[in-house]
Amino acid sequence: MKYQSHNIDVFKVADYILCKSSLDIGDNITNLKLQKLLYYCQGFVLAITGKTLFADDILAWEHGPVVKVVYDKYKCYDGYGIKPNDDLPEGYFDDLNDTEIGQIIDEVWEVYGQYSAWKLRNMTHGEAPWRETMKNQAISLSKMQSFFKTRLVDE
């Protein structure tokens, strides 16, 4: 199945998430944690809207789901917290602020942002999309959509 995309640049989604952290109070987002949060954002956007958040594949790596281009950008941080980019132009997040997509990302942050990178890693290892994908292969969008639909709470 071919999915339409909201076509948000994956680096913008990563920046949006990183801007929610505060290194001053020990609220670190490591590359490992960022990868899992991107996976959860993609999954819930797929489940709720039927479209992908970003076009990049999420791969099933040894330590869970990974967007390789984002991993490559931040691997220099090793296991340390990534410093949010404070040079973003004004209005950079206008396509996310006060939108359905931004609200979904905010909710993912509220629910999953509280967990450590290793807790998130272990959670993804217990979930079908990662578990049922061969190592280093792209996780199926249809698997993600089906799985995350089961995680939605009716209001």
ABEGO torsion letter per residue (X at the ends): XBBBBAGBBAAAAAAAAAAABBAAAGBBBBAAAAAAAAAAAAAAAAAAAGBBABABBBBBBAAEBBBAAAAAAAAAAEABBBBBBAABBBGAAAAABGBAAAAAAAAAAAAAAABBAAAAAAAAAABAAAAABBBGBBBBAAAAAAAAAAABBBX
